[in-house]
Amino acid sequence: MATQSTARPANLKLLHATVALQAAAVFVQSITAGLMMTVPYGHVLHSAGSYTLWVVTVVHVVVAVLAWRPGGGPAQPIWYAVGFLALITAQVYIGVFHLTALHVPLAAALLVASVLYLLRIRR
């Protein structure tokens, strides 16, 4: 049976891995957005990537809660995860309705935010 001191680093490592996966998924979305403009099947890749990113973000929320409550970690990552989930959900809907003037700047902001948060949480 793991003690709380050994469970906490494991939960935080899982949180770090989830944030890294989320940042990578956001980056891949920028690539598939470019593919959407150049190849006939690009929209399929971008759509699949958006739903994948949404699922990864839901997992991030769950992992943040697990790192906080049973793991004894800080609660701050939960707020980031929930905020990011809200923005990703808005991004999916904005993309579905083809509101490019909002979709592209929000995508850039999400990419910068995810990389900055990844750097911050790794410290």
Secondary structure, DSSP 8 states (H G I E B T S, - for coil): ---HHHHHHHHHHHHHHHHHHHHHHHHHHHHHHHHHHHSTTHHHHHHHHHHHHHHHHHHHHHHHHHHHTTT---SHHHHHHHHHHHHHHHHHHHHHTT-HHHHHHHHHHHHHHHHHHHHHHH-
